[in-house]
Amino acid sequence: MTEPQKDPKTLLQLAGADLTPGRLAESALVLIDIQNEYLSGPLALPDAANAVEQARALLEKARAAKTPIFHIAHKGKAGGPFDRDAARGAIVDAVAPVDGEAVIEKGLPNSFAGTDLHAELGKIGRKNLILAGFMTHMCISSTARAALDHGYRVTIDAAACATRDLPDGKGGAIAASLVHDVALAELSDRFAIIARSPAEIV
């Protein structure tokens, strides 16, 4: 078995990129799929409560900094997961939007796909995005990757994201914490700056 490198570098590090997290005063905050669907039932995330609390604190800081805020909500079919007309599809109360904050519904993991998010961001002229929400390996990952294609510089608040256990394809499971960590490691290679501590985002 091949041993891992002792001091691996990301592509961003090798390129000498600035890895300073985006500043709230210069960014737009995009909160992705922080919906009740992830708090209970088959899609409940093991670390959802902690991530919601961190997202709430981040949202408060963003409001104080007058950061443009976009709430992304996955929209499912009536009566099913992410039904936006039912409690399960509602944005969690702790991070509920207030007047003046955009709410954009999506039907795919990538928050730019089939939505006007890119157009709305273009109106405010900010190219720095701060992402938080659910799930790390799914909608956070796909949105961060698409954001690069659109020319954005992305910061992800690691503590304000969470995901779930996944089957490993061999009869076992991969713990949510590992899925989360690997997803962030992948994104840190080229697609995003990862803020490991809430204090890093100011």
C-alpha positions, 0 to 999 in steps of 0.5 A: 500500500502506497504511503501518503505524502508527508506534507501534501499541498493543495493546487491553490497552495502550489499556485501561491493563491491567497487563502485568506477567507472572504470578508463579509463586507466584501462578500455575499453570503449564500445559505444553502438548504438549511431546511427542516428536512435535515433536522428529522426523518430519513435525511436527518444529519448527525451534526445538523444542530451544531451547524445550524447554530453556527449558521445562525451566528454567521448570519447575524455577523453578515447582517451586522456587516450589511452583507447581501444575503441569499437563502437557497431552498431546495424545492421538492414535489408536493407531499414529498421531501423538501415540499416547500408548502409543508413544514419539512421544506421550510427554512429553519427558524433560526436562520429564517430570512427577513425582509430584503433577503433573497430566497431562491428555490432550486431543483438541483444540487447546484444552486446556480442550475436553473435559478437566477442566483448568478444574475442576482449576484451580478446586480450587486457586483460582488465576486466573493461568496461565503457558503454555508449549509447542507449537505457538504458533499452534495449542494455545498460541493456542487455550488462551490464547483459551479461558482468557480466556473462563474468566476467567483472566489468561494469561502466555505464556513466548515462549522456551518455545514454538515452532511450524513452517513453514506453507504460505502458500497461494500455493506458498511457505512462511511461516517458523516464526519468523514464524508464532511472532511473529505468533501471539504478537502476536495474543495480546498484543492481548487474550488474554495477556501475553507474557514476551519474556525468561525473566527476566521470569517470577519 
